């Protein structure tokens, strides 16, 4: 075993925020300003380094730790990893800035040490980048499991009974999924020619005669990694995790953690097993049935849910399966739609979660029926929430329409009868999304009869640390809705291995 230091940039990219996050833990409560400046500086520097590497990618993957045979820790940005890394590198500095204001309210109420939160929050950035930069299945699996461990302190942060129970549920689900993922890793190591991510799959002549077994193992892997992607019936942990501070539920449980699950499924589908083995078999149909059901189930639960953040959590359950639906179409067009929704949903959903967090932090209102009239008192917050809501519905001119259009056209072109049913699920989901998102907007701006304006007289928008991310997200949602051609063109190159 040896460590290759000929190219240290991947190690720096991953280890810098992890080590720096440990440094955040040392800040005392009396040094809050210094801690915030330090945390934001680390986050920005990490993002800058990430984008520099994305625009100057090494031609070949770098073996960092050389074990034996296929079992190496290898980093390298291919097209799909670059898209995921770009998403989290764009969002994390904005999320940290937002969290500085939000956590001031959270920590004051619960007498919790903010440095603990920001320390693990920063470490999670590095570990998520490790998933994006993984060049083989072993490396991704290691960081995938580290992501579970490092996010536990964030969910349990308040130490309330609800947080402890939610954390326990999260661990049960995640560790169970890890076991299924490990089985997948073992079988791919045995039957694959390599563990390196290879578009089209890694199975060679050694897999001949074992196709049925390998398709079954793919289903194991799909549901194992599908735990973090919240596929029904493995989605129970996600709404419960809403007890965590909003920066956690927004960035980690709407982007980093859950998107890591979807990202892992995209990896094993297109870069490990290969679509030629899976397409047209039970390995495609069984997961697709669960995904189509999850799309409608998540939206239906969101309509019923009255708690603001849990409603958005159920919305996430539904939208994550949009990504998986595109994945399971098992065509380049499906992969384009899946990646587009992975990125656009990340921006739309973090914007909506931040809106809910601003309301909770500044008004202490957590239920939809309590929101009457506050839209006019928090105009920027609810302008951002409204734009995100319309985008999630798929209104033309906004980012959500672009990804849904690509998913629908991929389903039509596939000729798969089950994918046609999936289009119906997307339409039902759009209707239900309009109901549960616009209900919030309408109550906020147009309160019911008998509303007392004095009840919201002291409510106002949050400070600039929360408002800046809102403005950036509005711009991004509108920009990608109007000028998406270049980005979709990039995804087309990713889907056929040219980027």
Rosetta blueprint (number, residue, H / E / L):
1 X L
2 X E
3 X E
4 X L
5 X L
6 X L
7 X L
8 X L
9 X H
10 X H
11 X H
12 X H
13 X H
14 X H
15 X H
16 X H
17 X H
18 X H
19 X H
20 X H
21 X H
22 X H
23 X H
24 X H
25 X L
26 X L
27 X L
28 X L
29 X H
30 X H
31 X H
32 X H
33 X H
34 X H
35 X H
36 X H
37 X H
38 X H
39 X H
40 X H
41 X H
42 X H
43 X H
44 X H
45 X H
46 X H
47 X H
48 X H
49 X H
50 X H
51 X H
52 X H
53 X H
54 X H
55 X H
56 X L
57 X L
58 X L
59 X L
60 X L
61 X L
62 X E
63 X E
64 X E
65 X E
66 X E
67 X E
68 X E
69 X L
70 X L
71 X E
72 X E
73 X E
74 X E
75 X E
76 X L
77 X L
78 X L
79 X H
80 X H
81 X H
82 X H
83 X H
84 X H
85 X H
86 X H
87 X H
88 X H
89 X H
90 X H
91 X H
92 X H
93 X H
94 X H
95 X H
96 X H
97 X H
98 X H
99 X H
100 X H
101 X H
102 X H
103 X H
104 X H
105 X H
106 X H
107 X H
108 X H
109 X H
110 X H
111 X L
112 X L
113 X L
114 X H
115 X H
116 X H
117 X H
118 X H
119 X H
120 X H
121 X H
122 X H
123 X H
124 X H
125 X H
126 X H
127 X H
128 X H
129 X H
130 X H
131 X H
132 X H
133 X H
134 X E
135 X L
136 X E
137 X H
138 X H
139 X H
140 X H
141 X H
142 X H
143 X H
144 X H
145 X H
146 X H
147 X H
148 X H
149 X H
150 X H
151 X H
152 X H
153 X H
154 X H
155 X H
156 X L
157 X L
158 X L
159 X L
160 X L
161 X H
162 X H
163 X H
164 X H
165 X H
166 X H
167 X H
168 X H
169 X H
170 X H
171 X H
172 X H
173 X H
174 X H
175 X H
176 X H
177 X H
178 X H
179 X H
180 X H
181 X H
182 X H
183 X H
184 X H
185 X H
186 X H
187 X H
188 X H
189 X H
190 X H
191 X H
192 X E
193 X L
194 X L
195 X L
196 X E
197 X L
198 X L
199 X L
200 X L
201 X L
202 X L
203 X E
204 X L
205 X H
206 X H
207 X H
208 X L
209 X L
210 X L
211 X H
212 X H
213 X H
214 X H
215 X H
216 X H
217 X H
218 X H
219 X H
220 X H
221 X H
222 X H
223 X H
224 X H
225 X H
226 X L
227 X L
228 X L
229 X L
230 X L
231 X L
232 X L
233 X L
234 X L
235 X L
236 X H
237 X H
238 X H
239 X H
240 X H
241 X H
242 X H
243 X H
244 X L
245 X L
246 X H
247 X H
248 X H
249 X H
250 X H
251 X H
252 X H
253 X H
254 X H
255 X H
256 X H
257 X H
258 X H
259 X H
260 X H
261 X H
262 X H
263 X H
264 X H
265 X H
266 X H
267 X H
268 X H
269 X H
270 X H
271 X H
272 X H
273 X H
274 X L
275 X H
276 X H
277 X H
278 X H
279 X L
280 X L
281 X L
282 X H
283 X H
284 X H
285 X H
286 X H
287 X H
288 X H
289 X H
290 X H
291 X H
292 X H
293 X H
294 X H
295 X H
296 X H
297 X H
298 X H
299 X H
300 X H
301 X H
302 X H
303 X H
304 X H
305 X L
306 X L
307 X E
308 X H
309 X H
310 X H
311 X H
312 X H
313 X H
314 X H
315 X H
316 X H
317 X H
318 X H
319 X H
320 X H
321 X H
322 X H
323 X H
324 X H
325 X H
326 X H
327 X H
328 X H
329 X H
330 X L
331 X L
332 X H
333 X H
334 X H
335 X H
336 X H
337 X H
338 X H
339 X H
340 X H
341 X H
342 X H
343 X H
344 X H
345 X H
346 X H
347 X H
348 X H
349 X H
350 X H
351 X H
352 X H
353 X H
354 X H
355 X H
356 X H
357 X H
358 X H
359 X H
360 X H
361 X H
362 X H
363 X H
364 X L
365 X L
366 X L
367 X E
368 X H
369 X H
370 X H
371 X L
372 X L
373 X L
374 X L
375 X L
376 X L
377 X L
378 X L
379 X H
380 X H
381 X H
382 X H
383 X H
384 X H
385 X H
386 X H
387 X H
388 X H
389 X H
390 X H
391 X H
392 X H
393 X H
394 X L
395 X L
396 X L
397 X L
398 X L
399 X H
400 X H
401 X H
402 X H
403 X H
404 X H
405 X H
406 X H
407 X H
408 X H
409 X H
410 X H
411 X H
412 X H
413 X H
414 X H
415 X L
416 X L
417 X H
418 X H
419 X H
420 X H
421 X H
422 X H
423 X H
424 X H
425 X H
426 X H
427 X H
428 X H
429 X H
430 X H
431 X H
432 X H
433 X H
434 X H
435 X H
436 X H
437 X H
438 X H
439 X H
440 X H
441 X H
442 X H
443 X H
444 X H
445 X H
446 X L
447 X L
448 X L
449 X L
450 X L
451 X L
452 X L
453 X H
454 X H
455 X H
456 X H
457 X L
458 X L
459 X L
460 X L
461 X L
462 X L
463 X L
464 X H
465 X H
466 X H
467 X H
468 X H
469 X H
470 X H
471 X H
472 X H
473 X H
474 X H
475 X H
476 X H
477 X H
478 X H
479 X H
480 X H
481 X H
482 X H
483 X L
484 X L
485 X H
486 X H
487 X H
488 X H
489 X H
490 X H
491 X H
492 X H
493 X H
494 X H
495 X H
496 X L
497 X L
498 X L
499 X L
